[in-house]
Amino acid sequence: MLERIQRIADHLKKATKDFAPESGVILGSGLSGLADAIDVDHAIAYKDIPEFPVSTVEGHPGRLIFGKLAGKPVVVMQGRFHYYEGWSMQEVVLPVRVMKMLGIKRLLVSNACGGVNPGHEVGDLLIITDHINLFPNPLIGPNIDELGPRFPDMSEAYDKRMIAQAKEIAARHGITVREGVYVGLTGPTLETPAEYRYVRAIGGDVVGMSTVPEVIAARHMGIPCFGMSVITDMGVEGRIEKTTHTMVQNVANTVAPKLTRIFTDLIAAN
């Protein structure tokens, strides 16, 4: 796997004339609009990258963008890979491994999710302060010592300094943000009412089908992480409605400009 990661990174370095990103960004369902704020140097479709997975989910354009955001060099994933698509966990986190080889110093991740905290509402932005992993762990199997330790510490999965910065940015722009714990489930089914109750009972504020494996892989490699969720539907008793992926995308698209503002200013500050 290490050799494959290196081959992909070498291919991208050649294709981008050794573009050196400082920040990596992963955009979730309905949140690809942040790419419009980038001064693009190179945009490469996943299908054109040898040995790279290909996104299959609607709302995930499936390309890597290299360019400047707030004057800072970034690499942005417009669309991620999910365990429910049939990829192995090693494939799901492969792009994060590649971004590390390209030189990123921090990772920013976003997602659309369901809310289980009764104090939250559809359309709220939530800063992830911690997570609960209910996926198979992406580090299961032989450890790649060149990437990180066998038993990586996860006491600060989400960087406290970037969280504080994001809260200040949001306040400066008059953007209301929540904070909470993200619970990662495999999907692709949306949760049953009993599952929503379970997620809340174990300490979750939001639930989704991504983000956690990517953050685990990033922390394994010593990359500080910042995560933000858009609450697109509610899993609270009395407020549960039938939800479609289109509905999720529509809510995420509406809130995306606020997320873009926070991500842009956060990258500018680092």
C-alpha positions as CSV (number, residue, x, y, z in Angstrom):
1,M,0.0,0.0,0.0
2,L,2.8,2.4,0.8
3,E,4.3,2.0,-2.7
4,R,0.8,2.6,-4.2
5,I,0.4,5.8,-2.2
6,Q,3.8,7.0,-3.3
7,R,3.0,6.2,-7.0
8,I,-0.2,8.2,-6.9
9,A,1.5,11.1,-5.1
10,D,4.3,11.1,-7.7
11,H,1.8,11.1,-10.5
12,L,0.0,14.1,-9.0
13,K,3.2,16.0,-8.4
14,K,4.2,15.6,-12.0
15,A,0.7,16.5,-13.3
16,T,0.6,19.6,-11.1
17,K,4.2,20.7,-11.7
18,D,5.1,20.0,-8.1
19,F,2.3,22.0,-6.6
20,A,2.8,21.9,-2.8
21,P,-0.5,22.2,-0.8
22,E,-0.4,23.3,2.8
23,S,-4.0,22.4,3.6
24,G,-6.1,19.5,2.5
25,V,-9.9,19.9,2.3
26,I,-12.6,17.1,1.9
27,L,-16.0,18.3,0.8
28,G,-19.1,16.3,1.7
29,S,-22.5,15.9,0.0
30,G,-23.9,19.2,-1.3
31,L,-20.8,21.1,-0.1
32,S,-18.7,21.1,-3.3
33,G,-19.4,24.8,-3.8
34,L,-16.4,25.8,-1.8
35,A,-14.4,24.9,-4.9
36,D,-15.9,28.1,-6.6
37,A,-13.8,30.2,-4.1
38,I,-10.5,28.6,-5.2
39,D,-8.1,30.2,-7.7
40,V,-7.6,26.9,-9.5
41,D,-4.3,25.8,-10.9
42,H,-5.2,22.2,-11.7
43,A,-8.4,20.2,-11.6
44,I,-8.0,16.4,-12.1
45,A,-10.9,13.9,-12.2
46,Y,-10.4,10.9,-10.0
47,K,-10.9,8.6,-13.0
48,D,-7.8,10.2,-14.6
49,I,-5.6,9.4,-11.6
50,P,-4.0,5.9,-11.9
51,E,-4.8,3.5,-9.0
52,F,-7.2,6.1,-7.4
53,P,-10.8,5.2,-6.4
54,V,-13.7,6.8,-8.2
55,S,-16.6,8.5,-6.3
56,T,-20.1,7.0,-7.1
57,V,-22.4,9.2,-5.0
58,E,-24.6,11.9,-6.4
59,G,-23.4,15.3,-5.2
60,H,-19.8,14.3,-5.2
61,P,-18.2,15.6,-8.5
62,G,-15.2,13.4,-8.1
63,R,-12.1,15.5,-8.7
64,L,-9.0,16.9,-7.0
65,I,-8.6,20.6,-7.2
66,F,-5.2,22.2,-6.7
67,G,-5.0,26.0,-6.2
68,K,-5.1,28.9,-3.8
69,L,-7.8,29.6,-1.2
70,A,-7.3,32.9,0.7
71,G,-3.9,33.0,-1.0
72,K,-2.9,29.7,0.6
73,P,-2.1,26.6,-1.5
74,V,-4.7,23.9,-1.0
75,V,-5.7,20.5,-2.4
76,V,-9.5,19.9,-2.3
77,M,-11.4,16.7,-2.7
78,Q,-14.7,17.5,-4.4
79,G,-16.3,14.3,-3.3
80,R,-15.1,11.6,-1.0
81,F,-15.2,7.8,-0.8
82,H,-17.5,5.9,1.6
83,Y,-17.3,2.4,3.1
84,Y,-20.9,1.8,1.9
85,E,-19.9,2.2,-1.7
86,G,-18.0,-1.1,-1.3
87,W,-14.5,0.4,-0.9
88,S,-12.3,-1.1,1.8
89,M,-11.4,1.1,4.7
90,Q,-7.9,1.4,3.3
91,E,-9.3,2.7,0.0
92,V,-11.6,5.2,1.9
93,V,-8.6,6.8,3.6
94,L,-6.2,6.5,0.6
95,P,-6.7,10.1,-0.5
96,V,-5.7,11.4,3.0
97,R,-2.6,9.3,2.8
98,V,-1.8,10.8,-0.6
99,M,-2.4,14.3,0.6
100,K,0.1,13.7,3.3
101,M,2.7,12.7,0.7
102,L,1.9,15.9,-1.2
103,G,2.8,17.9,1.9
104,I,-0.4,19.0,3.7
105,K,0.1,20.3,7.2
106,R,-3.6,20.2,8.2
107,L,-6.8,18.6,7.1
108,L,-10.3,20.2,7.0
109,V,-13.3,17.9,6.5
110,S,-17.0,18.6,6.0
111,N,-20.1,16.5,5.8
112,A,-23.9,16.5,5.7
113,C,-25.3,14.7,8.7
114,G,-28.4,13.9,10.8
115,G,-28.9,15.7,14.1
116,V,-29.9,13.8,17.3
117,N,-29.5,16.7,19.8
118,P,-32.9,18.2,20.4
119,G,-31.4,21.6,20.8
120,H,-30.3,21.7,17.2
121,E,-32.1,22.4,14.0
122,V,-32.0,21.5,10.3
123,G,-29.5,23.9,8.6
124,D,-27.3,24.3,11.7
125,L,-23.5,24.3,11.3
126,L,-21.8,22.1,13.9
127,I,-18.1,22.1,14.7
128,I,-17.0,18.6,15.5
129,T,-15.2,18.4,18.9
130,D,-14.9,14.6,19.0
131,H,-16.2,11.5,17.4
132,I,-17.3,7.9,18.1
133,N,-16.2,5.4,15.6
134,L,-18.7,2.6,14.7
135,F,-16.9,1.8,11.5
136,P,-14.3,-1.0,11.1
137,N,-11.1,0.9,12.0
138,P,-9.1,1.9,8.9
139,L,-5.8,1.0,10.8
140,I,-6.7,-2.6,11.2
141,G,-4.1,-4.8,9.6
142,P,-0.3,-4.5,9.4
143,N,0.8,-1.1,10.4
144,I,2.7,1.0,7.9
145,D,5.4,2.3,10.2
146,E,6.5,5.0,7.7
147,L,3.1,6.6,8.1
148,G,2.6,6.5,11.8
149,P,2.7,4.4,15.0
150,R,0.8,1.1,15.7
151,F,-1.2,2.7,18.4
152,P,-1.9,6.3,17.6
153,D,-3.2,8.7,20.3
154,M,-6.7,10.0,19.7
155,S,-7.1,12.3,22.8
156,E,-7.3,15.3,20.4
157,A,-8.8,14.0,17.2
158,Y,-10.0,17.5,16.4
159,D,-7.5,20.3,16.8
160,K,-8.4,22.6,19.7
161,R,-6.6,25.6,18.3
162,M,-8.4,25.4,15.0
163,I,-11.8,24.9,16.8
164,A,-11.1,28.1,18.8
165,Q,-10.2,30.0,15.6
166,A,-13.3,28.7,13.8
167,K,-15.5,29.9,16.7
168,E,-13.9,33.4,16.5
169,I,-14.4,33.5,12.7
170,A,-18.0,32.5,13.0
171,A,-18.7,35.1,15.7
172,R,-17.0,37.8,13.5
173,H,-19.3,37.0,10.6
174,G,-22.4,36.6,12.7
175,I,-22.6,32.9,11.9
176,T,-24.2,30.7,14.6
177,V,-22.3,27.5,15.1
178,R,-23.0,24.5,17.3
179,E,-20.4,22.1,18.8
180,G,-20.7,18.4,19.4
181,V,-19.8,14.8,18.9
182,Y,-20.1,13.1,15.5
183,V,-20.9,9.4,15.4
184,G,-19.8,7.5,12.3
185,L,-22.0,4.6,11.0
186,T,-21.5,2.6,7.8
187,G,-24.8,3.4,6.0
188,P,-26.1,3.4,3.3
189,T,-29.4,3.2,5.1
190,L,-30.5,6.3,7.1
191,E,-31.0,5.5,10.7
192,T,-34.1,4.0,12.3
193,P,-35.7,5.8,15.2
194,A,-34.2,3.3,17.6
195,E,-30.8,3.9,16.1
196,Y,-31.1,7.6,16.5
197,R,-32.0,7.1,20.1
198,Y,-28.9,4.8,20.5
199,V,-26.6,7.4,18.9
200,R,-27.9,10.0,21.3
201,A,-27.6,7.7,24.3
202,I,-24.0,6.9,23.7
203,G,-23.1,10.6,23.5
204,G,-23.6,11.7,19.9
205,D,-25.0,15.0,18.7
206,V,-24.9,14.2,15.0
207,V,-24.6,11.0,12.9
208,G,-23.2,10.4,9.5
209,M,-21.5,7.9,7.1
210,S,-18.1,9.5,6.6
211,T,-15.4,11.7,8.2
212,V,-14.3,9.5,11.1
213,P,-12.1,7.1,9.0
214,E,-10.4,10.1,7.3
215,V,-9.6,11.8,10.6
216,I,-8.3,8.5,12.1
217,A,-5.9,8.1,9.2
218,A,-4.9,11.8,9.4
219,R,-4.1,11.6,13.1
220,H,-2.2,8.4,12.5
221,M,0.1,10.5,10.3
222,G,0.2,13.4,12.8
223,I,-2.0,15.7,10.7
224,P,-4.1,18.2,12.8
225,C,-7.8,18.0,11.8
226,F,-10.8,20.3,11.8
227,G,-14.3,19.0,11.1
228,M,-17.6,20.7,10.4
229,S,-21.1,19.2,9.8
230,V,-24.2,20.6,8.2
231,I,-27.3,19.2,9.9
232,T,-29.6,18.3,7.1
233,D,-32.3,16.2,8.9
234,M,-33.3,15.5,12.5
235,G,-33.3,12.2,14.2
236,V,-35.2,13.4,17.3
237,E,-38.4,11.8,18.4
238,G,-41.4,13.7,17.0
239,R,-39.2,15.4,14.4
240,I,-38.2,12.5,12.3
241,E,-39.3,12.7,8.7
242,K,-38.7,10.6,5.6
243,T,-35.4,11.8,4.1
244,T,-33.9,11.5,0.7
245,H,-30.4,12.2,-0.6
246,T,-31.8,15.0,-2.7
247,M,-33.2,16.7,0.5
248,V,-29.8,16.3,2.2
249,Q,-28.1,18.0,-0.8
250,N,-30.6,20.8,-0.9
251,V,-30.1,21.8,2.7
252,A,-26.3,21.5,2.4
253,N,-26.3,23.7,-0.7
254,T,-28.2,26.4,1.2
255,V,-25.8,26.4,4.1
256,A,-22.6,25.9,2.1
257,P,-21.8,29.7,1.8
258,K,-21.4,29.9,5.6
259,L,-19.2,26.8,5.7
260,T,-17.1,28.3,2.8
261,R,-16.6,31.5,4.8
262,I,-15.4,29.7,7.9
263,F,-13.1,27.3,6.0
264,T,-11.7,30.2,3.9
265,D,-10.9,32.3,6.9
266,L,-9.5,29.3,8.8
267,I,-7.1,28.5,6.1
268,A,-6.1,32.1,5.8
269,A,-5.2,32.1,9.5
270,N,-3.0,29.1,9.3
